[in-house]
């Protein structure tokens, strides 16, 4: 018993609503359909109700936003702190990075017999 050919769904059904097993026409629609099929198959979200999927997406977006905010706000300050600690460990005292580079370069120049 054949059901016959299935109609090709429009592009908007790939982004919202039920996920059809027939890919839509067009390169963009096909690409988005394949990505959504991969995500739902990998993480098992095809077994969830639509409202459960929305909660899952909301939690994922919230955690991603918090992580990116932490990286943008905290990472530059922490990298500066790490740089100062590295200078302290190399020089034995608090100092300037330029001073460390100058001393290191002068040592290399003296070892090669040329002055920097």
N, C-alpha and C positions, 0 to 999 in steps of 0.2 A: 504494500500500500504506500504509494508515493504521495507526498504532500505537495509536490510540484515546486516550481521555483519560488524562492522567498524574495520578497521585495528588498531592494537595497535601502538601508536606513540612511537618513540625512546625517550631516556632520554633527549637528547639535546633540544627537543621541549618544555620540561617543563621549561627550563631556559630561552630560547629566543623564539621569534616568537609567533604565535597564540597559545592560550591555548585551547587544545582539551578537550572535555568533557569526553573522555575515558581515564582512568588512565593508565599509562605505566606499563609494567611488572617490577618486581624487587622492593625490599623494599625501596631503596634509591629514585628511581624514583617516587614511590607511595607517599612517605613522602613529597618530594619536590612539587609534584603535589597538594597534599592536602593543603600544606602551601600557595602555590600560589593561589589556588582556594579561600582559606579563606581570604587572603589579598585583592584579587580583588573583592570579594563579599562584604567585610566589608567596604572598602574605595571607592567602586564604580569605581575603575580604569578599570574595564572591559569595561566601556563605552568610554574610551579614545582611541585616536589614538596611534600607537606605538611611534611616535615622542613626543606626549604629556606625555606619560609614562616615556620616557627618561628624559624629562625636570623635571618632578616630582621627579624622583629618584635622579637626580643631585642636586636639591634643598635640598632634604632630607639629602643626604650625606654631602653637604656643611654645613648645619646647625648642623648636628651631629658632624662633625669634629670640628667646632668652639666651640661647647659646651664641648666636651671632652678635647680640648686644653685648654680651660679656667679652667676646673676642675683640670687638671694635673698641669698647671702652677700657678694658683692662689690659689687653695685650701690649699696646705701645708703652704704657707705664711700666709693665713688668719687664719688657725687653730693655728699657733704659736701666732698670735696677740690675738686671743680669749683666749688662755691659759694665756698669760701675763695679760690680763684684769681681768681674773678670780682670779689670784693670787693677783692683786691689790685690788680687792673688798674684798677678804677674809682676807688679811693681813693689809689693810689700807695704804700700801705703795708698791712701786716697790720692788720686791724681787725675790728670787730664788724659784723654785718649790720644790727643795730638802729641803729648809728651811721650807717651808709650811708643807711638809709631816712630817718632824722631829717634828715641834711644835705640829701638830695635833696628831701624834703618842704618843708624850710625855704626852699630856693631857689625852689621852685615857688610857695610862699606869698608870698614877697617879690616875685616877678615879677607876681603878680596883684594886689598891693596889700593883701593880707590876711595876717594873722599866723596861723600854725597853732597 
